[in-house]
Amino acid sequence: MPRPPNRPLLMVLALLAGTVLAGCSGDSRTTLTFFQFKPEAQQYFQDLAAQFERANPDIRIVVDNPADPETALRTRLVKNDVPDVMTLNANGTFGEFASARIFRDFRDDPVLTNVTPAYLSVIGNLGAGSKGEVNGVPFAANASGLLYNEELFAQHGVAVPTTFDELIAAAEKFKAAGVTPFYGMLADAWTAQSPLAPLSAQLQPADFFQQRFQDRTTFAAGWRETAEKLARLYQFTQPDPLSKGYEDGTAAFARGESAMLLLGSYAVPQIRDSKPGFTVGSMALPASDDPARTTLVSGVDVVITASRAGAHPAESSKFIDFLMGQKVMQDYCKAQVAIPTLKGLSNSDPALSGVQNYIDSGRIVGFTDHQFIQAIPLSALLQEFLIGGGEDNFLRKLDDDWNKVAKRRTWGLGAVIAS
């Protein structure tokens, strides 16, 4: 005998079927994938995406916040799955991908009209799809020199150094007073790249990397004074720099356990997490004994770019224009202690006041370590060097590793020179 129909069950199935059909019928909006690399700014960009959607109901933004952004992006590129819009750090990897013609050419895009030219030069020196291309839109910059504890400087009567000799004299004075001059964080090997960048930028020949990509010079020839002075700075860390990392160092600095940190503005939010309201001073790291030669390393911490062959270029441009709005940029820079890249905007955070004159006068240079790609283990070589590896050994290994990679391929600035 046939069983009577189960009416409640049929109703549930009908509802489920309706839901599935609604999903299959799809969302009529244009969907953009937004790849976002800053872990500390996930919620900020999620909120921005929602705000953009409300103003543009025909566009949907799917925000992708991967845990390991560079690996995640490389994986997507292998699958030919380039996100529509991306935020990235303007480093060697950005230059490598730009050279591989992954990113859109923005050179004639009105979105660049009010961007500070110095930051366009910074990303241009990392690499481009071809000569003259601009493959990203600088959104926020940072300042990498020295951070210092203003209270400790005042307490010990130490003036802000303007030359390398004055910096060493200040370190000796703090050491004699029982205060650690610089907090070493070599458990995170990348932290050694922070002082390396301003030292090398000021001490190397102006065209050093153009010459290095053309195999006309070596690190042994162009970076010897940089290596000597970097090693000198690390003679003034606490006794166990290899056992401490970035979070240890920023927390110790906030507790007043060191007078200075060899880091840039990007570390200020982390320091304030440990001690809200802590007054952090900043200065450009002097590499010579001529203050007129001192420059500030300022890189593009966040660059916005888009897929070169994206399916929705108009919608992507609309979203990028929204992200580059003055209020969006100003709010982000205030929260992250970053430097706005649009002309006429600035950040009044006290932690940037010591370097503001360099920014205003354009005495800025990009990160020299951004000329390296992952295949050259710069941070590991620095770590080995700074725990006693020796300058000759460090420079020889750096040249060897650079040459090995350069024999197989070219990248970044080298690719632009070769084009």
DRENNU-614282 format. One record per atom (N, C-alpha, C, O, CB): x, y, z. Coordinates in steps of 0.2 Angstrom, whole numbers, plus 5000, padded with zeros to 4 digits. Glycine has a CB too. Layout:
// DRENNU-614282
XYZ...
***
This chain:
// DRENNU-614282
500449945000500050005000500450065000500950075004499550005006500350114995500750174995500750215001500150215004500550214989501250245003501250285010501050355008501150375003502050285013500650385012500450455011501050505011501550495015499950475017500950555007501550605007501650635014501150645017501350655002502350645015502550675021502450755020502950785018503250655024501950785022501850855020502350905023502650945019501150875021502550895029503050945032503750935029504050985027503150925040503950875027504550855024504550895017505050925015504650785023503950885013503950915007503950995007504251025002503250895003503751025012503751095013504451115014504751165011503351115019504851075018505551095019505951085013506351135011505851045025505851035009506151025003506051074998506451104994506050955000505451094998505251154993505551214995505851254991504451164993505651235002505951295004506751285002507051334999505951305011507051225003507751215001507851224994508351254992507951155003507351194990507451204983507451274980507751294976506951164979506951314984506951384982507551424983507751464980506351414986507851404989508451434991509051424986509351464984508751414998509051354984509551334979509451374973509951394969509551264978508851374970508751404964508851484964509151504959507951394962508751514970508951584971509651594970509851634967508651614977510051544973510751544973511051534966511451574963511151494977510751484962510951474955510751534951511151544946510551414953510151564952509951614948510451674949510551714944509251644950510851674954511451714955511251784957510751814957511851714949511851814958511851884960511951924953512451914950512351904965511551974952511552004945512152064946512352084940510952044943512452074951512952124952513552094949513752034948513052144959514052144947514652134945515152114951515152154956514952184940515452064951515852044957516552054956516852034951515751964959516852094960517652104960517952074966517752074971517752184960518552044964518952014970519452064972519852084968519251944967519452074978519852124981520352094986520252074991519552184985521052084983521552054987521852104992522152154989522052024982521852094998522052145003522652105007522452055010521452165007523252135008523752105011523952125018524252095022524352115007523652185021523852205027523352175033522752185033523752285028523652125037523252095042522952145047522452135050523652045045523352195049523152245054522552285051522252325055523652285057522452285045521952335042521352295039520952325035522252375037521252235040520752185037520052225038519652235033520752115040519852235045519252265046519152335043518552345040519152275053519652375042519652435039519452425032518952465029520252475039519752385028519552375021518952335020518552355015520152335017518752295025518052265024517552315025517052315021517952215030517652365029517152415030517052465024516552485022517252455036517652475021517752515015517352485009516952515005518452535013517452415009517152375003516352385004515952394999517352305003516152375010515352375012515152445010514552455007515252365019515552495012515352565010515252585003514852615000515852615014515752554999515752564992515152524989514852554984516452534989514952464991514452424989513752464990513352464985514352354992513752494996513052534997513052594992512452614990513052565004513552624990513552684985513552654978513352694973514152724986513652594977513652564970513352494970513652444970514452554967512652494971512352434972512352384966512152324967511552444973512652404960512752354955513452314955513552274951512652394948513852334960514552304961514552264968514352294973515052354960514852204968514952174974515652164975516052144970514552104974515952174981516652164982516752104987516452104992516952234986517152064984517352004989518052014991518552014987517251934984518152024997518752045000519151975002518851935006518752095006519751975000520151915001520751935006521151975003520451874995520751915012521351925017521751865018521651835024521051965023522151845014522551785015523051795021523351845022522951765009523151735024523651735030524351745027524751785031523651675034524551725022525251725019525151765012525151725007525651665018525051825011524851855005525351844999525051824994524851935006525951845000526451834994526351764991526351754985527151844996526351714996526251644994525551634990525451604985526351595000525051664994524351664991524351694984523951664980523851694996524651744983524651784977524951744971524751734966524851854977525551714973525951674968525551614966525551594960526651654971525151584971524751524970524151544965524051504960524451494976523851604966523351624961523651634954523251624949523051684964524251664954524551684947524651614943524551614937525151724948524951564947525051504944524351474941524351444935525351454949523851484944523151464941522851514937522251504935522651454947523251564935522951624931522351654934521851664930522851594924522351654940521751684944521951754947522051754953521451634949522051804943522351864946521751904949521251914945522651904940521751924955521251964958521152034954521552054950521351984965520552054954520352114950520752174953521052214949519552134950520652184959521052244963521452214968521252164972520552294965522052244969522452214975522752274979522952334976523052174972522952264985523352304989523952264990523952204992523052334996524552294989525152254990525752304993525652364993525452224984526252274997526752314999527252324992527352274989527152275004527452384991527852394985528552374987528952414989527852474983528652314986529352284988529652244981529352254976529352234994530152204982530452174977529952124973529952114967530952134979529452094977528952054974528552094970528352064964528552014980528252144972527852194968528252204961527952204956527752254971528852224962529252244955529352174951529352184945529952264957529452124954529452054950528852044946528852024940529651994955528252054950527652044946527452094941527152084936527052034951527652154943527552214938527952194931527752204926527752284941528552174932529052154927528752104923528852094916529752134929528352054926528051994922527352014919527051974916527951944927527252084919526652114916525952084919525552064915526652094908525952074925525352054928524852114930524252104930525552014935525152174931524752224933524652274927524952284923525152264939524052314928523852364924524352424923524752434928523152384926524352454917524852514916524352574918523852584914525152514909524552614923524152664925524352734922524152784924524052674933524952734918525252794917524852854914524952914915525852784912524252834911523852884908523152894912522752924910523652874901523152864918522552864922522552924926522952944930522552794926521952964926521853024930521953004937522053054941521253054929521952944940521952934947522652954949522752964955521852854948523152954945523852974947523953044947524553074949524352944942523553084945523653164944523853194950524353234950522953194942523553174956523753214962524253174967524353184973523153234966524553114964524953074968525653114968525953134963525053004965526053114974526653144975527153104970527253044970526953144982527453144966527953114961528453064963528653014961528253164956528753084969529253044972529052974973529452924973529553074979528452964975528152894976528052854970528152794970527552894981527952894965527952864958528652834956528652784953527652904953529152874958529752854956529952794960530352754958530252914958529752794967529952734971529652674968530052624968529652744978529052674966528752604963529052594956529152534954528052604963529252644952529552634946530152604946530352564942529552704942530552624951531252594952531252524954531752484954531652634957530652494956530552424958530452384952530652324952530052414963530252404946530152364940529452394937529052424940530052294942529452374931528852394927528752344921529252314919528852464924528152344918528052294913528452314907528652274903527252294911528552374906529052404900529252474902528952504907528652404893529652504899529952574901529352624900528952624895530452594896529252664905528752714906528052694909527652734910528552734899528052624910527352604913527352624920527952624924527352524912526752634923526752644930526152584932525652594931526452714932526452534936526052484937525652474944525452424946526452414936525652534947525252534953525052604955525352654952525652504959524652614960524452684963524652684970524352654974523652694962525152724972525352734979524852754983524552804982526052774979524752724989524152734993524352765000524152815002523652674994524852735003525152755009525852735010526152685007524752715015526252785012526952775013527152765020526852785025527352835009527852745021528052745028528752785028529052805023528152675030529052795034529652825035530052775039529952755045529552895039530652755037531052715040531752745042532152755037531252645036531852755048532452785051532652755057532752695058532452865051532552795062532552775069531952805073531752855072533252805072531752765078531252785083531652795090532152755091530652735084531452845094531852855100531352865105530752895104532352905099531552855112531152865118531252945120531852955122531252815123530852985119530953055120531153065127531553115129530353095118530753035132530853045139531553025141531953055145530352995143531852965138532552945140533052995137533553005141532652875137532953015131533353065128533453125133533953155134533153085121532853155135532853215140533153195146533553235149532153235140532953135149533253125156533953115156534353135161532953055158534253095150535053085150535353145146535953135145535153015147534953195145535353245141535653235135536153265133535853275146535353195131535553175124535153205119534553205118535553095123535553245114535253275109535053235103535453175103535653345106534653245099534453205093535053205088535253255086533853225089535353145087535953145083535853175076535353155073536253075083536353205073536253225066536753195061536753205055536253305065537253165064537853135061537953055063537653045069538453175061538253015060538352945062538852955068538652915073538752905057539352995069539752995075539353015081539452995086540353045074538853065080538453085085537953025088537853025093538053145083537752985083537352935084537752885089537452855094537052895078538352865087538752825091538952855098538952815103539452805087539052915098539152945104538552945109538652935115539353025103537952955106537352945110537252875113537052865118536752965106537452825108537352755110537852745116537652705121537552705104538452765116538952755121538752785127538852755133539652785119538452845127538152875133537652835136537652835143537952955131537152815132536652775135536952705138536652685144536052755130537352675135537652615137538052625144537952585149538152585132538352685144538752695151538252715156538452695162539152765150537652735155537152745160536752685161536252685165536652805158536852625158536552565160535852555156535452515157536352565167535752595150535252595146535452565139535852585136534852665145535052515137535152485131535052535125534552555124534752415130535552545121535452595116534952575110534452605109536152615112535152515108534652485102534452415104534852375107535052485095533752405103533552335105533552295099533252305094532752335108534052235099534152195094533552145093533352115099534752155094533352125087532752085086532852035081532452015077532052125084533452005081533751965076533351895075533451855070534451945076532951875080532551815079532051825073531851775070532151795085531851885072531551905065532051935061532151995061530951955067532351895057532951925053532851985049533252025048533251865048532151995046532052045042532152115046532252165042531352045040532152115052532252185056532952215054532952275055532152175063533452175053534052205051534052235044534452285043534552145051533552225040533552265034533252335035533452375031533052225029532952345041532752415042533352465042533252515039532352415048533852455047534352505046534852495040535152545038534852495053534852435037535252425031535052475026535452505022535152355029534352485025534152525020534352595020534652625015533352525020534352635025534552705025535352705025535552755022534352735032535652655028536452655028536652655020537052685018536752605032536352605017536552585010536352645006536752655001536352515008535752665007535552725002535952785002536052814997534752745004536252795008536652855009537452845007537752895005536652885016537652785008538352765007538552735000539152744998538552725012538052704997538252674990538252724985537952784986537752614989538552714979538552764973537752764971537452724972538952734968537652824969536952844967536652794962536052774962536852914964537052764957536852724952537052644954537052604949537052744945537052634960537352574962536952514959537252464956537352564970536252514960535952454958535852454950535852394947535252454961535852504947535852504939536552464937536552424933535852574936537052484941537752454939537752384941538052334938538252484943537452364947537452294950536952254945537152194944537152294957536452274942536052234938536352224931536252174928535352264937536852264930537252264923537852224925538352224920537352324920537952204931538552164933539252204932539752174930538652104928539152274933539752314933540052334940540552374940539552374929539752304945539952324952539752264956539452214954539752384955539952264962539852204967539652234974539752294975540452164968539352194978539152224985539852224988539852274993538752174988540352184987540952194990541252264989541652294993541452144988541152294983541452354982540952414984541252464986541552364974540252404983539852464985539552464992539252514994539352464980539552404995539252405002539652395008539452375013538652345002540352405007540752385012540652435018540652415024541552385010540652495017540552545022539852535026539752545032540652615020539352515022538752505024538752445029538452445035538252485019539152395027539152335032539552355038539352325044539552275028540052395037540452415043540052445048540052435054541052455041539652495046539252535050538652505053538452515059539052605047538352455049537852415052538052375058537752365063537552365046538652345057538952305062539052345068539052325074539552265060539352405067539452455073538852465077538852465083539752515070538252475074537652485077537452425081537252435087537052505072537552365079537352305082537752295088537652245092537252245078538352325089538752315095538452345101538652345107539452355094537852385100537552425106536852395107536452425110537452495104536752325105536152295107536152265114536752255117535852245102535652235116535652195122536052135121536152115115534952175125536252095126536752035124536351975120536751945117536952005131535751975120535451915116534951935111534451915110535051875122535251975106534751995100534551945096533951945093535152045096534851885096534651825092533951795095533651765091535151775091533851805101533351765104532751815105532151785107533551745112532751875102532151915103531951935096532351945091532351985107531251945095531051965089530652025089530752065094530551905086530252045083529952105082529452125088529552185091529552105076529052075090528552095095528952105102528752145106528052035096529452065103529852075109530152145109530152185115530452025110530452165104530752235103530252285104530452335108531152235097529752285101529252345101528952345109528852405111528652335096528852285112528552285118529152315123528952355128528352215120529752295122530252315127530352395126530552425131530952275125530352415120530452485119529852525122530052575125530452505111529252505122528752535125528852535133528552575136528052495124529152485136529252475143529852525145530052525151529352405145530252555140530752595142531452555143531852585146530652635148531452495140532052455140532552475135533152445135531852385140532452515130532952535126532852605124532252635124533052485119533352645122533252715120533052725113532752775112533952755121533252675109533052685102532852615099533052565102533652715098532552615093532352555089532552565082532452625079531552545090532852525079533152525072532552505068532652465064533752485071531952545068531352525064531052595062531352645064530852485068530552585058530252645055529552655058529352625063530152635048529152705055528552725057528052665058527552665061528252775053528152615053527652555053527652525060527152485061527852515048528152535064528152495071527752535076527652505082528852485073527552595075527252635080526552605083526452605089527152705078526152585078525452555081525652495085525252495090525052535075526152455084526252395088526552425095526352395100526852355084526952475095527252505101526652525105526652515111527752555100526252565102525652595106525152545108524752555113525252645102525152485105524752425108524952405115524552395119524752365103525652415116525952395122525852455127525752435133526652375121525852515125525852575129525452625126525752675123526552595131524852625126524452685123524652755125524752765131523652675124524752795120524952865122525652875122525852935124524552885128526052825122526752825122527052875117526852865111527152755121527452925119527652975114528352945111528852945114527853045118528252935105528852905101529152965097528752995093528652845096529752975097530153015093530452985087530552925087530753055097530553015081530752985075531353035072531353095073530252975070531753005069532353045065532553005059532452935059532953055070532853035054533153005049533852975051534153005055533253045043533952915050534652885052535152915048535252905042534552805051535652945052536252975048536752925047536952885051536553035052536952925041537452875039538152905038538652865038537252835033538252965038538852995037538953055042538553065047538953025030539453095042539553145046539453215043539653265045540253145049539053215038538853275034538053275034537753235030539053275027537753315039536953315039536653325032536153305031536753365044537053365028536653375021536653315017536253315012537153425018536953265019536953205015536353155017536253105014537553165015536153165023535653125026534953125022534653185021535453145034534753075021534053065017533653015021533852975025534153045010532953025020532452975023532252925019532052935013531853015026532352865021532052805017531252805018531052805024532352735019530952815013530152815013529952775008529952785002529852885013529652715009529352665004528652675004528352705008529652595006528352644998527652644998527452575001527452524999527452634990527152595007526952535011526352495008526252435009526752555018525852535005525252505002525252534995525152594994524652525006525252494990525152514983524452474981524452414982525752494978524052514977523452484974523652464967523852514963522852534975523452414965523452394958522952354955522452334959524152354957522952334949522352294946522652244941523152254939521852344943522252194940522452144935522452174928522052214926521952084935523052164924523152194918522552164913522452204908523852164915522352104914521852074909521152064913520852014911522152014906521052104918520452094922519752094918519752124913520352144928519252054920518652054916518252114917517752134913518251994918518352154922517952214924518352274925518352304931517552194930518652304920519152354921518752424923519052464927519552374914518252434921517852494922517652494930517752544933517252504918517352434932517152434939517752434944517752464949516752364940518352404941518952404945519152474946519452494952519452364942519152514941519352584941518952624946519152664950519352614934518352614946517852644950518052634957518052674962517152624949518152574959518352554966519052584968519152604973518352474966519552584963520152614965520052694966520452714970520652604959519652724962519552794963519252804970519452854973519052824957518852764972518552764979519052764984519052794989517952714980519452714983520052694988520552754989520752774994520452634987520652794983521052844983520752914985521052964984521352854976520152914987519852974990520253004996520552965000519152954992520253064996520653105002520453075009520853065013520553175001519753075010519553055017519752975018519952965024518853065018519652935013519852865014520652865016520852825021519752825008521052895012521752895013521952925020522352905024522152935007521652985021521853015027521652975034522052975038521453085028521052945034520852905039521352845040521452825046520152885038521452815035521952755035522652775038522852745042522052725028522852835035523552855037523552875045524052865048523852915033523052905047522952925054522952855059523352855064522352965055522652805057522552745061523252705060523352675065521952705058523552705055524152665054524852705055525352675053524152635047524752765057525352815057525752805050526352795050525852795063525452815045525652815038525652885035525352935038525352765034526052895030526152955026525652955020525752905016526852965024525153005019524753005013525153015007525653055007524253055014524952985002525352994995525053054991525353064986525352934992524453074993524153124988524453194990524553214996523453134989524553234985524853304986524353344991523753344990524953344980524653384996524253425000524053395006523853425011523753444996524153325007523953285013524553275017525053265015523553225011524453275024524953255028524653225034524053215035525353325030525153195039524953165045525253195051525853205051525153085045524853225055525053265061525253225067525453255072524553315063525353155066525553115072526253135074526653145070525553045070526253145081526953165084527553125082528053145081526853175091527353055081527853005079528153025072528752995071527552935079527853065068528153075062528453145061528753165056527653075056528453185067528653255066529353265065529653305062528453295073529753215068530553215067530753205060531353225058530853165071530353175055530553165049530053205044530153205038530453095047529653245046529153285042529553325037529353335031528653325046530053365039530453405035530753375029530753395023530953445039530953305030531253265024530653255019530753255013531553205027530053235022529453225017529253285014529153285007528853195022529253345017529053405014529453425009529253455003528953455019530153415010530653445005530853385000531253404995531253465009530553325000530653274995531353244996531553214991530553304988531653255002532353215003532153145005532353125010532753255008531853105000531753035002531952994996532053014991530953025003532152934999532352874994531952814996531752805001533152864994531952764991531652704992532052654996532652664997531352674985531752604998532152545001532552514997532352484992531652495005533252514998533652474994533552404994533652364989534452494996533352375000533252305000532652284996532552224995533152285008532252324994531752304989531952284982531552264978531152364989532552294981532852274975533052204975533152174970533552314973532952164981533052094981532352054981531852084983533352074988532451994978531851954978531951894982532551884985531651934971531451854984531551804989532051754987532351724992530851764989532251744981532751694979533451714982533851674982532751684972533551774984534151794987534051804994533651854996534451864983534351764998534151765006534451825010534851805014534351695009534351885008534651945011534551945019535051955022534352005008533951925021533851935029534251875032534551895037533151925030534251815029534651765033535451785033535751765038534551695029535651805027536351825027536551885032537051885035536551845020536051935033536151985037536151955045536651975049535652035037535751915046535651885053536351845054536651855060535151835053536551805050537251775051537851825052538251815056537351725045537851875048538351925048538351955055538851965058538251975042537751975057537752015063537851985070537852015075537052055063537851915069538051875075538751855075538951805078537551815076539151885070539851865070540051835064540651805064539951825076539751845058539951805052540451845048540851815044539351805048540651905050541151945046540951975040540551955036541751895045541252035039541052075033541252045027540752045022541352145034541852025026542051995020541551935018541351925012542751965020541451885023541051835021540351855019540051825015540951785028540051905023539351925021539351955014538851935010539151985026539851995012539752025006539951975000539651984995540352085005540351925001540551874996539851834995539751824989541151834998539551815000538951775000538451814996538051784992538751745007538351874998537851914995537951924987537451914983537851984998538551934985538751934978538651864975538351864969539451954977538851814978538751744975537951724974537751704969539051694980537551744979536851724979536551774973536051744970536451734985536751834973536451874968536651854961536151844957536751954969537251834960537451814954537151744951536951734946538251804954537051704956536651634955536051654952535851624947536651594961535651694955534951714953534951744946534551734941534551754958535451794946535451834940535651794933535551814928535951894941536051744934536151704929535551664926535551654920536751644931535051654930534451614928533951664925533551644921534251574933533951724928533351764926533551834928534051854931532751744930533051884926533151954928532451974931531951944930533352004922532452034934531852054938531852124939532452154938531752014944531352154941531252224944531652274939531552274933531552224951532052314943532452364939532852334934532952364928532852404944533152274935533552244930533152224923533452234918533852174932532552204924532052194918531952254914531952254908531452164920531852314918531752374915532352394911532252424905531552434920532952394914533552404910533652364904533852394899534152404915533452304905533552254899533052264893533152244888533552184901532552304895531952304890532152364885531752374880531252324893
***
